[in-house]
Amino acid sequence: MASLISFFFFSIFFIAYLSVSSSQIVLPLSHSAMNTKTQFNHTHHLLKSSSVQSTTRFRNHHRSHLQRRQISLPLSPGSDYTLTLSLGDDPAQTISLYMDTGSDLVWFPCAPFECILCEDKYDINAATAPFNVSSSAFVPCNSPSCSAVHSSLPSSDVCAISRCPLVTIETSDCSSFACPPFYYAYADGSLIARLYRDTISIPMSSPSLRLKNFTFGCAHTALAEPVGVAGFGRGVLSLPAQLSNLSPQLGSSFSYCLISHSFDQQKIRRPSPLILGRYSLDDEKKTESVDGEGEFQYTKMLDNPKYPYFYCVGLEAVSVGGSKIPAPETLQRVNRHGDGGMVVDSGTTFTMLPAKLYEAVAAEFDHRVSRIYKRSRETEDKTGLSPCYYIDGETKLVAKVPKLALHFVGNATIILPTRNYFFGFTSGKRKVGCLMVMNGGDVADSGGPAALLGNYQQQGFEVMYDLEKGRVGFARKQCATLWDSWNRGR
C-alpha cells in the first residue's frame, strides 16, 4: 500500500507539448496500480476488488437522487487512471488525481486535512502534505460556480446560507461572502469542501500551460477519500470546461487511449495518452493505427436532465459470435426523468449491463464456450466475475472464444478484441479465464443510467469526447504507438 500511495503523491513529472496557440495538449495518464506488486501477486484479490467497486459505483448512480449532490467514484487500486496537476506559484504544489469522466469537479485534499477511515487506503508517512490554500482566493457566494456546485441553487439562496444580510443581497452582490461548504457523496466515501480560485498548471517543458483563476474544491474533511479527483464530466466546473475559457479549441474535445494491460504490471508502466483539444487533419492522419483501423465511429451524446455531468450514449444491441442480442428500449435513450442510456466511464473497470441483457449475453457466451471448456465455479466465487472456465494448456484463445461487439445508436459498432472481454490467468496450478462483463442488476425500479461502459472494455481504443458536436467516438488504436507518435511529432 505504501508503494501505491508513493505513486499517487510522487508521480514523476511529464513532458506535454503545447503553446498557447496550439489546438492540442498531450499528456500521460498513469494507471493507479503502477508499482503495486502486492496487488498483482494476488489476481483474485485484484479482480474481486475491481468487480465489487464496479458494481458499487454503478449501483450508486441509481441512489444519487437521495442526495442533492452525489457522484460515484472508483477508489479501487488497479482500476483507474491518474494525471498530475500543480496548484499555485510560490511554490507550486503538485499532486496526482484520479481522471474521472463521471464527475464534473476538480478537488484536492487541503491542509488541515482529516480523513476518517482512510488507514487502509494510504500510508500517512509516505504521503505528501495536503495543499496549502492560504494564498488562494475564495469563490464568492454570488458566483455562477457556487450555484453550480450547490446543484444550481439561485445565488440569493446560496448567499443567504453564507449569512449575507438580506439588505446586502437586495442591494449589492455579496462578493465579500464566501461560497458555503458543499457535500459530495461517493461510492464508499464522502467529503465536505469549499470552492477556491488559483492558478493551475500542468507540469511540462516551456512554454508551460497556466490556467489562472481556476475554480477547484478544497476538502478539509473526508470519509474514506484520501485522493483528489480531476473531473472531466459535462459541467461548468470540469477541467475541459474551464480549459475552454483559455482556448475554445482546447476545450472543444478530449480523448484518451488506454494501453491494453490485462493486469500485466509491465504493460501498465507505459503511459496512456490523454489528448486535450481538437484534431487537425494532419493529426488525424498521425493517429491512424498501423493496421488501418484508425477511423472513428461516432454515436451521439444523450442529454440527461437528472445526471447532466454523465456522458450517456444509446446502446442498441450486443453481438456474441453470430448472434445479435437486442438491447432494451431503456438502453437506447434517456427519458425526461434521467433514466436509461449507457454511461461511458473512465473510472469504472468493468462494463455493467442490466440483468436481462447480461443474462442473455452470458447465456449465449456460455452456450458457445462450454462446448470446449469446463465452468470454474470456484473462480467465479473468488473474483465476482461470471462465467469463468478452466482453460489449461491454452495459449491462443482468439479462435475459441466468440467475438463480442457493441452496437450503438447511429450505426456505430465496435468489435472488442478478445483481451477486452475475456481474461485468462493462473489460479493455483490451473489456468482459468473469465468474461469481463458484469451483471448490473434490475434497475427498472431505481431509475438512472441503465448500463455503464467500463475502462477495461475501452482499452486499445481511442475514445473521443467531441463536446462541440455532442458525440462520442471510438477508434481502434495501438495506444503505445499513438503516445510515441505524438512525442516524436512535437
C-alpha positions in Angstrom: 0.0 0.0 0.0 2.9 2.4 0.7 4.1 1.9 -2.8 0.7 2.7 -4.2 0.4 6.0 -2.3 4.0 6.7 -3.1 2.9 6.6 -6.7 -0.1 8.8 -6.1 1.8 11.5 -4.4 5.3 11.3 -6.0 4.3 10.7 -9.7 7.2 11.8 -11.8 6.7 14.9 -13.9 5.9 14.5 -17.5 6.5 16.4 -20.8 3.5 17.7 -22.6 3.6 19.6 -25.9 1.8 22.9 -26.0 2.0 26.5 -27.0 -0.9 28.8 -26.0 -1.9 28.9 -29.7 -1.9 25.1 -30.0 -5.1 23.2 -30.6 -3.9 20.2 -28.6 -2.2 19.2 -25.3 -0.9 15.7 -25.0 -0.1 14.3 -21.5 0.1 10.9 -19.9 -2.4 9.0 -17.8 -0.8 6.7 -15.4 -2.5 3.5 -14.2 -3.1 3.6 -10.5 -1.8 0.1 -10.0 1.7 1.0 -11.1 4.3 -0.2 -8.7 1.7 -2.2 -6.6 3.4 -5.6 -6.7 1.3 -7.0 -3.9 -1.9 -6.4 -5.8 -0.6 -8.2 -8.9 0.7 -11.2 -7.0 -2.9 -11.9 -6.0 -5.0 -11.7 -9.2 -8.1 -13.0 -7.4 -8.0 -10.1 -4.9 -7.5 -7.5 -7.6 -10.3 -8.9 -9.8 -12.6 -9.2 -6.8 -11.8 -5.6 -5.7 -12.4 -4.3 -9.2 -15.7 -6.2 -9.7 -17.0 -5.0 -6.3 -16.1 -1.4 -6.9 -17.5 -1.5 -10.4 -20.8 -2.8 -9.0 -20.8 -0.3 -6.2 -20.1 2.7 -8.5 -22.8 1.7 -11.0 -25.5 1.0 -8.4 -24.6 4.2 -6.6 -25.7 6.1 -9.7 -29.2 4.9 -9.0 -29.3 6.1 -5.4 -28.0 9.6 -6.2 -31.4 11.1 -6.2 -31.4 10.6 -2.4 -28.6 13.2 -2.1 -28.7 16.7 -3.5 -25.2 16.1 -4.9 -23.8 12.6 -5.2 -21.2 11.3 -7.6 -19.8 7.8 -7.7 -16.1 7.2 -7.9 -13.9 4.0 -8.2 -11.4 4.1 -5.3 -10.2 0.7 -6.3 -6.4 0.3 -6.7 -5.8 -1.2 -10.1 -8.8 0.0 -11.9 -8.4 3.7 -12.6 -6.1 6.3 -14.1 -4.3 9.4 -12.7 -2.8 12.6 -14.1 -0.6 15.2 -12.4 -1.5 18.9 -11.8 0.1 21.7 -9.9 -1.5 24.4 -7.8 -0.3 27.9 -7.2 3.1 29.6 -7.7 5.0 30.2 -4.5 5.9 27.4 -4.5 3.8 25.3 -6.8 2.3 22.2 -5.2 1.9 19.0 -7.2 -0.4 16.1 -6.9 -1.7 13.1 -8.8 -5.5 13.0 -9.2 -8.0 10.4 -10.5 -9.1 11.3 -14.0 -12.8 10.8 -14.0 -15.4 11.3 -16.8 -18.2 10.6 -14.3 -17.8 13.8 -12.3 -17.5 17.5 -13.0 -15.3 19.0 -10.4 -11.6 19.2 -9.7 -10.8 18.9 -6.0 -7.8 18.4 -3.7 -7.2 17.4 -0.1 -6.2 20.7 1.7 -4.5 21.4 4.9 -5.5 20.9 7.6 -6.9 17.6 6.3 -8.6 14.9 8.3 -9.5 11.7 6.5 -11.8 9.3 8.5 -11.4 5.6 7.8 -8.5 6.1 5.5 -6.0 4.0 7.4 -6.0 1.2 4.8 -6.1 3.5 1.8 -2.8 5.3 2.1 0.4 5.5 4.2 0.3 8.8 6.1 4.1 8.6 6.5 4.7 8.3 2.7 2.1 10.9 1.6 3.0 14.5 0.9 1.2 17.2 2.9 -2.2 18.3 1.7 -2.4 21.6 -0.3 -2.0 24.9 1.5 -4.6 27.3 0.1 -3.9 30.2 2.3 -3.0 32.4 -0.7 -5.9 31.2 -2.8 -8.9 33.3 -3.4 -12.3 32.1 -2.2 -15.2 31.9 -4.6 -17.9 34.4 -3.6 -21.4 33.1 -2.9 -22.9 35.1 -5.8 -20.7 33.3 -8.3 -22.2 31.0 -11.0 -19.6 28.4 -9.9 -21.0 28.5 -6.4 -24.6 28.0 -7.7 -23.3 25.1 -9.9 -21.7 23.2 -7.1 -24.8 23.7 -4.9 -27.0 22.0 -7.5 -27.8 25.2 -9.4 -29.4 26.9 -6.4 -30.1 30.7 -7.0 -27.2 32.9 -5.9 -29.6 34.6 -3.5 -30.3 31.4 -1.7 -26.6 30.4 -1.6 -25.7 33.9 -0.2 -28.4 33.5 2.4 -26.8 30.3 3.5 -23.5 32.2 3.7 -25.1 34.6 6.1 -25.0 37.6 3.7 -27.5 40.1 5.2 -30.8 40.5 3.4 -30.2 44.2 2.7 -26.9 43.3 1.1 -28.4 40.5 -1.0 -31.0 43.0 -2.3 -28.7 46.0 -2.9 -25.3 44.6 -3.8 -23.5 41.4 -4.9 -22.4 39.9 -1.6 -18.9 39.4 -3.2 -17.2 39.6 0.3 -19.1 36.4 1.4 -17.5 33.1 0.5 -19.4 30.3 -1.2 -20.5 28.0 1.7 -19.2 24.4 2.0 -20.7 21.7 -0.1 -21.1 18.0 0.3 -20.1 15.2 -2.1 -21.0 11.6 -1.5 -19.2 8.8 -3.3 -19.5 5.0 -3.8 -17.9 4.3 -0.4 -16.9 7.7 0.9 -17.7 11.4 1.1 -16.2 14.8 1.7 -17.1 18.4 2.6 -15.2 21.1 0.6 -15.1 24.8 -0.2 -14.5 26.5 -3.6 -11.4 28.4 -4.2 -9.6 30.0 -7.2 -5.9 29.8 -8.0 -3.5 29.2 -10.8 -3.5 25.6 -12.1 -0.6 24.4 -14.3 0.3 21.2 -16.0 4.0 20.3 -15.4 5.7 20.5 -18.7 8.6 21.9 -20.6 8.5 25.6 -21.6 6.1 27.1 -22.6 4.0 26.0 -19.7 0.2 25.8 -19.6 -1.3 28.0 -16.9 -4.9 28.4 -16.1 -5.4 31.5 -14.0 -8.5 31.8 -11.7 -9.1 28.1 -11.9 -12.0 27.0 -9.7 -11.5 23.9 -7.6 -12.8 22.2 -4.5 -10.7 22.2 -1.3 -11.6 19.4 1.1 -10.5 19.6 4.7 -12.6 16.7 5.9 -13.2 13.4 4.1 -14.6 9.9 4.8 -12.5 7.2 3.1 -11.4 9.7 0.4 -7.6 10.5 0.7 -7.0 11.2 -3.1 -8.4 14.1 -5.1 -10.2 14.0 -8.5 -9.9 15.7 -11.8 -13.4 15.8 -13.1 -13.8 15.6 -16.9 -17.6 15.3 -16.9 -20.2 17.6 -18.5 -20.3 20.6 -16.3 -19.0 24.2 -15.9 -16.6 23.2 -13.2 -14.9 20.3 -15.1 -11.3 20.6 -16.3 -12.3 20.7 -20.0 -15.0 23.3 -19.4 -12.6 25.6 -17.6 -9.9 24.9 -20.2 -12.2 26.2 -22.8 -12.0 29.6 -21.2 -8.4 29.7 -22.2 -8.9 28.4 -25.6 -12.2 27.2 -27.2 -10.2 24.8 -29.3 -8.6 23.2 -26.3 -11.9 22.8 -24.6 -13.9 21.6 -27.6 -12.9 17.9 -27.2 -10.7 15.5 -25.5 -9.7 11.8 -26.0 -7.7 9.1 -24.3 -6.3 5.9 -25.4 -5.8 3.3 -22.7 -3.0 0.9 -23.2 -4.1 -2.7 -23.1 -2.6 -4.1 -19.9 -4.6 -7.2 -18.9 -3.5 -6.6 -15.4 0.2 -7.0 -16.5 2.3 -4.8 -14.4 5.0 -4.3 -17.1 2.4 -3.0 -19.6 1.0 -0.6 -17.0 4.3 1.1 -16.7 3.7 2.7 -20.2 1.7 5.9 -20.1 -1.7 6.2 -21.8 -2.1 9.4 -23.9 -4.7 11.9 -22.9 -5.3 14.4 -25.7 -7.0 17.7 -24.9 -8.2 19.7 -27.8 -9.4 19.3 -31.4 -7.6 17.2 -34.0 -6.4 18.8 -37.2 -6.4 16.8 -40.4 -2.7 16.1 -40.1 -3.2 15.0 -36.5 -6.0 12.6 -37.6 -3.6 11.0 -40.1 -1.0 10.7 -37.4 -3.3 8.8 -35.2 -4.1 6.1 -37.8 -3.2 2.7 -36.4 -0.7 0.5 -38.2 -3.4 -1.9 -39.2 -5.5 0.8 -40.7 -8.3 0.7 -38.1 -8.0 4.4 -37.2 -11.3 5.7 -38.3 -13.7 7.0 -35.6 -17.2 5.7 -35.3 -19.4 8.2 -33.5 -22.6 7.9 -31.5 -24.4 11.0 -30.2 -24.4 12.0 -26.5 -27.7 11.8 -24.8 -28.7 14.7 -22.6 -29.6 13.6 -19.1 -31.7 16.1 -17.2 -31.1 14.4 -13.8 -27.4 13.5 -14.3 -26.2 16.3 -16.6 -22.5 15.5 -15.9 -22.6 12.0 -17.4 -21.6 11.1 -21.0 -24.6 9.0 -21.9 -25.0 7.1 -25.2 -27.5 4.7 -26.6 -26.8 1.0 -27.0 -28.9 -0.9 -29.5 -27.5 -4.4 -29.3 -24.7 -6.7 -28.2 -23.4 -9.4 -30.6 -21.9 -12.7 -29.3 -20.4 -14.6 -32.2 -23.1 -14.6 -34.9 -26.0 -13.8 -32.5 -27.2 -10.2 -32.2 -29.0 -9.6 -28.9 -31.2 -6.5 -28.9 -30.8 -4.1 -26.0 -34.0 -3.0 -24.1 -35.5 0.3 -25.0 -34.2 1.9 -21.8 -30.6 1.5 -23.1 -31.3 3.3 -26.3 -32.5 6.6 -25.0 -32.8 8.7 -21.8 -36.2 9.8 -20.6 -37.2 13.1 -19.0 -36.6 11.6 -15.5 -32.9 10.8 -16.4 -33.5 7.1 -16.7 -31.8 5.0 -19.4 -28.8 5.1 -21.7 -25.2 3.8 -21.1 -22.6 5.9 -19.3 -19.1 6.0 -20.9 -17.0 6.0 -17.8 -13.2 6.2 -17.4 -13.4 5.5 -13.7 -15.1 2.1 -13.6 -13.2 -1.1 -14.5 -15.9 -3.4 -16.0 -18.9 -2.9 -18.2 -22.2 -3.2 -16.4 -25.3 -4.4 -18.3 -28.9 -4.6 -17.0 -29.8 -8.0 -15.7 -31.9 -9.3 -18.6 -29.4 -8.2 -21.2 -26.4 -9.5 -19.2 -28.1 -12.9 -18.7 -28.8 -13.2 -22.4 -25.2 -12.3 -23.3 -23.7 -14.6 -20.7 -26.0 -17.5 -21.7 -25.1 -17.1 -25.4 -21.4 -16.9 -24.4 -21.6 -19.9 -22.2 -23.6 -21.9 -24.9 -20.6 -21.5 -27.2 -17.7 -21.7 -24.8 -18.9 -24.5 -22.6 -18.7 -26.9 -25.5 -14.9 -26.5 -25.3 -14.1 -25.6 -21.6 -15.5 -26.6 -18.3 -17.0 -24.0 -16.0 -15.0 -22.9 -13.0 -17.5 -22.0 -10.3 -14.7 -21.7 -7.7 -13.1 -18.9 -9.8 -16.5 -17.2 -10.1 -16.9 -17.1 -6.4 -13.4 -15.7 -5.8 -13.5 -13.0 -8.5 -17.1 -11.9 -8.7 -17.0 -12.5 -12.5 -19.0 -15.0 -14.5 -18.9 -17.2 -16.4 -15.4 -18.5 -15.8 -13.7 -21.6 -17.3 -10.7 -23.9 -17.0 -8.5 -23.2 -20.0 -5.5 -25.3 -19.1 -2.9 -25.6 -21.8 -4.4 -22.8 -24.0 -2.1 -20.1 -25.4 -4.4 -18.8 -28.1 -8.0 -18.1 -27.2 -9.0 -15.9 -30.1 -10.2 -18.8 -32.3 -12.2 -20.5 -29.5 -13.8 -17.5 -27.8 -16.7 -15.9 -29.7 -16.4 -12.3 -30.9 -18.2 -9.7 -28.8 -19.4 -6.4 -30.4 -21.3 -3.4 -29.1 -23.8 -1.7 -31.4 -24.5 1.9 -30.6 -27.2 4.2 -31.8 -26.2 5.8 -35.2 -24.7 2.7 -36.8 -21.6 2.8 -34.6 -20.3 -0.7 -33.9 -17.1 -1.6 -32.0 -15.8 -5.1 -32.2 -13.9 -5.7 -29.0 -10.5 -7.6 -29.0 -10.8 -10.8 -27.1 -8.5 -9.5 -24.4 -11.0 -6.7 -23.7 -13.7 -9.1 -22.5 -12.1 -12.5 -21.7 -9.2 -12.6 -19.3 -7.0 -15.6 -18.8 -4.8 -16.0 -15.7 -3.3 -18.7 -13.4 -5.3 -19.8 -10.4 -3.2 -22.1 -8.2 -1.9 -24.8 -10.6 -4.6 -24.2 -13.2 -5.3 -21.6 -15.9 -8.7 -20.0 -15.9 -10.5 -17.4 -18.0 -13.5 -15.2 -17.2 -15.9 -13.0 -19.1 -15.1 -9.4 -18.0 -18.7 -8.0 -18.3 -20.9 -7.8 -15.3 -24.5 -8.0 -14.2 -25.7 -4.6 -13.2 -28.9 -6.0 -11.7 -32.5 -4.9 -12.3 -32.5 -1.1 -12.3 -36.1 -0.7 -13.6 -37.4 0.4 -10.2 -34.4 2.6 -9.1 -34.0 4.5 -12.3 -30.9 6.2 -13.5 -28.4 5.0 -16.2 -29.3 1.5 -17.5 -25.7 0.5 -18.2 -22.1 1.5 -18.0 -19.1 1.1 -20.4 -16.0 0.4 -18.2 -12.4 1.3 -18.9 -11.3 -2.3 -19.3 -13.5 -2.6 -22.4 -12.2 0.8 -23.6 -8.5 -0.5 -23.7 -6.9 -0.3 -27.2 -9.5 2.3 -28.4 -9.1 6.0 -28.6 -12.3 7.3 -27.1 -13.1 10.8 -28.3 -15.5 13.1 -26.4 -16.5 15.7 -29.0 -18.1 18.3 -26.8 -18.7 20.7 -29.7 -20.7 18.3 -31.7 -22.2 16.3 -28.8 -20.9 12.9 -29.7 -18.6 10.1 -28.5 -16.3 8.3 -30.9 -14.4 5.0 -30.8 -11.4 4.0 -32.9 -9.1 1.0 -32.7 -5.6 2.3 -32.0 -2.2 1.0 -30.8 -2.2 3.3 -27.8 1.6 2.9 -27.1 2.3 3.8 -30.7 -0.1 6.8 -30.5 1.8 8.1 -27.5 5.2 7.6 -29.2 4.0 9.3 -32.4 2.8 12.4 -30.5 6.2 12.5 -28.7 8.1 12.3 -32.0 6.0 14.8 -33.8 6.2 17.7 -31.4 
